[in-house]
């Protein structure tokens, strides 16, 4: 039992160390990071993801392979303190995620309590109409997504604008943006709440909205782009208080600067709207080479990590 408890303590200490190192790197490159939604999401989740991957794929195999089971080392004060800090990070992230999920579920239940089914052409997500004067269209949920539309929105927009707005929310659904919001909210890292984290999260929300705009409005169709642009302007003027970005709910005007989004949509189509870039053969070859190097160096890496762990245990007070 002591063997596994000691391993858990070391795993949490490594989790914190990798988390801190990755957070420092993210903070250093955040201002110069590309503004694409995928890159920004990866950047924001990098500290938590790298910590989890390192502990699960490197430290634990190293510990199980090289640490003798018949000799259990004691629990140092410093290592235990580091492990407790890491445990607090993990617990806090889980609590934030659970709270965001519950808040979104509660908000969705309040919206749909007196709602009736609504059919919108081209929309496969279950859609509900609620009687409310505020113009609101929101995609709520992850496993069972629902599109919420208010009567105020139907009154404020034309049929073409409603169709364009629904296509925008459908694009959020296809991109799993609500799941991404929840992952950002629940990420266990020391970046949470910092200026760097808030800047990355705002930039990601803006990029996600641009991507949904691009996916919902055919660049070759001026009518579709103009309908969505008109809907954005109308709803932004009449929109009530925005849904908190911390919840896994996507709204039509939930992120990014409306003026810049409208400008991109009314562009004459000569400039693509966040068009996906083709993958270069050189990029794929580089990724394959990196994977081969990692596989070849995996066992030596386990030995190096075990040696580093032994130094960590014996050097810390």
PyMOL commands that set and color helices and strands:
alter all, ss='L'
color gray80, all
select helices_A, chain A and resi 2-32+37-66+77-112+151-156+159-174+177-186+195-216+222-238+258-265+281-296+298-315
alter helices_A, ss='H'
color red, helices_A
select strands_A, chain A and resi 116-118+126-130+137-140+146-150+249-251
alter strands_A, ss='S'
color yellow, strands_A
deselect
rebuild
show_as cartoon
